[in-house]
Each structure stands twice: as C-alpha cells, then as structure tokens.
Amino acid sequence: MDRLSLPSALLFDLDGTLVDTAPDLARATNALRAHHGLSALPYPRIRSQVSNGGSALVEMALGLGREQAGHESARQYLLDRYSEALAVESLVFTPLETLLQHWIMAGRPWGIVTNKPRAYAAPLVRALELEPDVLLCADDLPMKKPDPAPLHEAARRLDVASEKCWYIGDHHRDVQAARAAGMIAVAVGYGYLEAPDDHRHWSADFCFDTPEALVHALTKAPTDIA
C-alpha cells in the first residue's frame, strides 16, 4: 500500500459500504417469493446480490430474466415491500459511525453517491439520521456508476477537487467510477461480494477487508492533504 494521507472529502457508496441494508432487502425478496408460493431463500444467498439491484434480486428469487414477462411487475412488488420497511434492520456499519463523527467534528465534508433510486435512498438516509453534505442517487443524473459523472458532480457540490476525494465502495463498478473520475479508489471487502469475487483484484488504490481497518486508516493517517 502506498503512503496514505487524509483526503479532503469522503464519498461512500451506500448499500454494503456505508449501510448494511441487506436484512431489509432480504425480507422484501422473500416476501416476493412468498407471494409466488415459494419458500424463503437463505439470507447469505440474497446478501451477495444486494449491490446488483432490484432486477438481480428478482432474477434470483423467481428465475425471471430482465426481458421476460412478469419481471417488471415482480420488481415493483419487491420494491413496494422494501419501501414499506426500508430501515427496520438496516444500520450504518458500526465502526463507520465513529468515523463519521470524527470526520464531521474535524469540519471535513462527506457524501454518498449511490445507484439506489432517490425514492429509497433518501428515506433510508433520513431514517438513519445521516446528514451527508451531498447525496447523489441513480436518478439524479442521466448517467450512473460506473460512469464517473455522479462522482464529478458530488465533488463539484462539495467544492473539492476530484483528485482530493476518496470514493469508497464494495463493487468493481465503484472502483471503475472512482478511477475514471480521478479520485482515490477504495475497495472494501465487507460488503455484498459474490463468491469468488475479490475486492483486491479491482485495481483500487487502497483495499480494506473490514470497516475497522478502514476507520483505523482514516483516523491515523497524516493530514497533509488540505
């Protein structure tokens, strides 16, 4: 690992990076299964697909491809069940609460850039009492990750140069977006990875296996980046 120094701003992916949303999404996925007379899927299987979005969860739950009849109505059913209870068990990964407190007290900006639609991301963020300086969602711009446009826009709104931002994510597309935006790309391995995917193979600038490791790095790093 190259010498690590503090960025001027932190930007997070949402699901599986900042917030553990899998329990509530798993409940909605199994509600869809039950609606079709099917038994519940094991939680670990659902968890591995969460970062891939609602359509991937429908494909896993019902075996319906995105172009097949019934896929969109099933996806909407899943999302409706999710929206009814999207912050019941979802929580900020515990060590990251400490990091955010530390970061905010230091007067440094932070934000969230997610491919989750605003209709679900914004209520979740509010329910968790998070107050990011910027929140960019899938439908806020014509492009979404791995396109770098949302990351560039987040940096612009924070009034921070892209190269002085870290973007932290649990999916290869997060690293692709960060690199394309000229940001420091940070891959985390505690999120919703599918076996045998390995965050160390994504060509990120930094990799962290646990939230604790990420927090330790950011609270112990020199502050020579203004």
LUMMARRO-127940 format. One record per residue (C-alpha): residue number from 1; chain; x, y, z. Coordinates in steps of 0.5 Angstrom, whole numbers, plus 500, padded with zeros to 3 digits. Layout:
% residues N
n / chain / x / y / z
NUM / A / X / Y / Z .
...
//
This chain:
% residues 226
n / chain / x / y / z
1 / A / 500 / 500 / 500 .
2 / A / 502 / 507 / 498 .
3 / A / 503 / 512 / 504 .
4 / A / 496 / 514 / 506 .
5 / A / 494 / 521 / 508 .
6 / A / 488 / 524 / 509 .
7 / A / 483 / 526 / 503 .
8 / A / 480 / 533 / 503 .
9 / A / 473 / 529 / 503 .
10 / A / 470 / 522 / 503 .
11 / A / 465 / 520 / 499 .
12 / A / 461 / 513 / 500 .
13 / A / 457 / 508 / 496 .
14 / A / 451 / 507 / 500 .
15 / A / 449 / 499 / 500 .
16 / A / 454 / 495 / 503 .
17 / A / 459 / 500 / 504 .
18 / A / 456 / 505 / 509 .
19 / A / 450 / 502 / 511 .
20 / A / 448 / 495 / 512 .
21 / A / 442 / 494 / 508 .
22 / A / 442 / 487 / 506 .
23 / A / 437 / 485 / 512 .
24 / A / 431 / 489 / 510 .
25 / A / 432 / 488 / 502 .
26 / A / 433 / 480 / 504 .
27 / A / 426 / 481 / 508 .
28 / A / 423 / 484 / 501 .
29 / A / 426 / 479 / 497 .
30 / A / 423 / 473 / 501 .
31 / A / 416 / 477 / 501 .
32 / A / 416 / 477 / 493 .
33 / A / 418 / 469 / 494 .
34 / A / 412 / 468 / 499 .
35 / A / 408 / 472 / 494 .
36 / A / 409 / 467 / 489 .
37 / A / 408 / 461 / 494 .
38 / A / 416 / 460 / 494 .
39 / A / 420 / 458 / 501 .
40 / A / 425 / 463 / 503 .
41 / A / 432 / 464 / 501 .
42 / A / 438 / 463 / 505 .
43 / A / 440 / 470 / 508 .
44 / A / 447 / 469 / 505 .
45 / A / 445 / 468 / 498 .
46 / A / 441 / 474 / 498 .
47 / A / 446 / 478 / 501 .
48 / A / 451 / 477 / 496 .
49 / A / 446 / 480 / 491 .
50 / A / 444 / 486 / 494 .
51 / A / 449 / 491 / 491 .
52 / A / 447 / 489 / 484 .
53 / A / 440 / 492 / 485 .
54 / A / 432 / 490 / 485 .
55 / A / 433 / 487 / 478 .
56 / A / 438 / 482 / 480 .
57 / A / 434 / 480 / 486 .
58 / A / 428 / 479 / 482 .
59 / A / 432 / 474 / 478 .
60 / A / 435 / 470 / 484 .
61 / A / 428 / 470 / 487 .
62 / A / 424 / 468 / 481 .
63 / A / 429 / 466 / 476 .
64 / A / 426 / 471 / 471 .
65 / A / 431 / 475 / 467 .
66 / A / 430 / 482 / 466 .
67 / A / 427 / 482 / 459 .
68 / A / 422 / 476 / 461 .
69 / A / 414 / 478 / 462 .
70 / A / 413 / 479 / 469 .
71 / A / 420 / 481 / 471 .
72 / A / 418 / 489 / 472 .
73 / A / 412 / 487 / 476 .
74 / A / 416 / 483 / 480 .
75 / A / 421 / 488 / 481 .
76 / A / 416 / 493 / 483 .
77 / A / 413 / 488 / 488 .
78 / A / 419 / 487 / 491 .
79 / A / 421 / 495 / 492 .
80 / A / 414 / 496 / 494 .
81 / A / 415 / 491 / 500 .
82 / A / 422 / 494 / 501 .
83 / A / 420 / 502 / 501 .
84 / A / 414 / 500 / 507 .
85 / A / 420 / 498 / 512 .
86 / A / 427 / 500 / 509 .
87 / A / 430 / 502 / 516 .
88 / A / 428 / 496 / 520 .
89 / A / 434 / 493 / 521 .
90 / A / 439 / 497 / 516 .
91 / A / 444 / 500 / 520 .
92 / A / 451 / 504 / 519 .
93 / A / 456 / 499 / 520 .
94 / A / 458 / 501 / 527 .
95 / A / 465 / 503 / 526 .
96 / A / 464 / 508 / 521 .
97 / A / 459 / 512 / 526 .
98 / A / 465 / 513 / 530 .
99 / A / 469 / 515 / 523 .
100 / A / 463 / 520 / 521 .
101 / A / 463 / 523 / 528 .
102 / A / 471 / 524 / 528 .
103 / A / 470 / 527 / 521 .
104 / A / 465 / 532 / 522 .
105 / A / 468 / 534 / 528 .
106 / A / 474 / 536 / 524 .
107 / A / 470 / 540 / 519 .
108 / A / 471 / 536 / 513 .
109 / A / 466 / 534 / 508 .
110 / A / 463 / 528 / 506 .
111 / A / 458 / 525 / 502 .
112 / A / 454 / 519 / 499 .
113 / A / 454 / 517 / 491 .
114 / A / 449 / 511 / 490 .
115 / A / 446 / 507 / 484 .
116 / A / 440 / 507 / 489 .
117 / A / 434 / 511 / 487 .
118 / A / 433 / 517 / 491 .
119 / A / 426 / 514 / 493 .
120 / A / 429 / 509 / 497 .
121 / A / 436 / 512 / 499 .
122 / A / 433 / 519 / 501 .
123 / A / 428 / 516 / 506 .
124 / A / 434 / 511 / 509 .
125 / A / 439 / 516 / 510 .
126 / A / 434 / 520 / 514 .
127 / A / 431 / 515 / 518 .
128 / A / 439 / 513 / 520 .
129 / A / 439 / 521 / 522 .
130 / A / 445 / 521 / 517 .
131 / A / 447 / 528 / 514 .
132 / A / 451 / 528 / 508 .
133 / A / 454 / 534 / 505 .
134 / A / 452 / 531 / 499 .
135 / A / 447 / 525 / 497 .
136 / A / 447 / 523 / 489 .
137 / A / 442 / 518 / 487 .
138 / A / 441 / 514 / 481 .
139 / A / 436 / 518 / 478 .
140 / A / 439 / 525 / 480 .
141 / A / 443 / 525 / 473 .
142 / A / 443 / 522 / 466 .
143 / A / 449 / 517 / 468 .
144 / A / 450 / 513 / 474 .
145 / A / 456 / 509 / 476 .
146 / A / 461 / 506 / 473 .
147 / A / 460 / 513 / 469 .
148 / A / 464 / 518 / 473 .
149 / A / 459 / 524 / 472 .
150 / A / 456 / 523 / 479 .
151 / A / 463 / 523 / 483 .
152 / A / 465 / 529 / 479 .
153 / A / 458 / 532 / 481 .
154 / A / 459 / 530 / 488 .
155 / A / 466 / 534 / 488 .
156 / A / 463 / 540 / 485 .
157 / A / 458 / 541 / 490 .
158 / A / 463 / 540 / 496 .
159 / A / 467 / 545 / 492 .
160 / A / 473 / 540 / 493 .
161 / A / 478 / 538 / 487 .
162 / A / 476 / 530 / 485 .
163 / A / 483 / 528 / 486 .
164 / A / 483 / 530 / 493 .
165 / A / 477 / 526 / 495 .
166 / A / 476 / 518 / 497 .
167 / A / 471 / 514 / 494 .
168 / A / 469 / 508 / 498 .
169 / A / 465 / 502 / 495 .
170 / A / 464 / 495 / 495 .
171 / A / 463 / 493 / 488 .
172 / A / 468 / 493 / 482 .
173 / A / 464 / 499 / 479 .
174 / A / 465 / 503 / 485 .
175 / A / 473 / 503 / 483 .
176 / A / 472 / 504 / 476 .
177 / A / 468 / 510 / 477 .
178 / A / 473 / 513 / 482 .
179 / A / 479 / 512 / 477 .
180 / A / 475 / 515 / 472 .
181 / A / 473 / 521 / 476 .
182 / A / 481 / 522 / 478 .
183 / A / 479 / 520 / 485 .
184 / A / 483 / 515 / 490 .
185 / A / 479 / 509 / 489 .
186 / A / 478 / 505 / 496 .
187 / A / 475 / 498 / 495 .
188 / A / 472 / 495 / 502 .
189 / A / 471 / 487 / 502 .
190 / A / 466 / 487 / 508 .
191 / A / 460 / 489 / 503 .
192 / A / 456 / 485 / 498 .
193 / A / 461 / 481 / 494 .
194 / A / 459 / 475 / 490 .
195 / A / 464 / 469 / 491 .
196 / A / 469 / 468 / 488 .
197 / A / 470 / 476 / 487 .
198 / A / 475 / 479 / 491 .
199 / A / 476 / 487 / 492 .
200 / A / 484 / 486 / 492 .
201 / A / 483 / 485 / 484 .
202 / A / 480 / 491 / 482 .
203 / A / 486 / 495 / 482 .
204 / A / 484 / 500 / 487 .
205 / A / 489 / 505 / 491 .
206 / A / 487 / 502 / 497 .
207 / A / 483 / 496 / 500 .
208 / A / 481 / 494 / 507 .
209 / A / 478 / 488 / 509 .
210 / A / 474 / 491 / 515 .
211 / A / 470 / 497 / 517 .
212 / A / 475 / 497 / 523 .
213 / A / 481 / 497 / 518 .
214 / A / 478 / 503 / 514 .
215 / A / 477 / 507 / 520 .
216 / A / 484 / 506 / 523 .
217 / A / 487 / 508 / 517 .
218 / A / 483 / 515 / 516 .
219 / A / 484 / 516 / 524 .
220 / A / 491 / 515 / 524 .
221 / A / 493 / 518 / 517 .
222 / A / 497 / 524 / 517 .
223 / A / 493 / 531 / 515 .
224 / A / 498 / 533 / 510 .
225 / A / 492 / 534 / 504 .
226 / A / 488 / 540 / 505 .
//
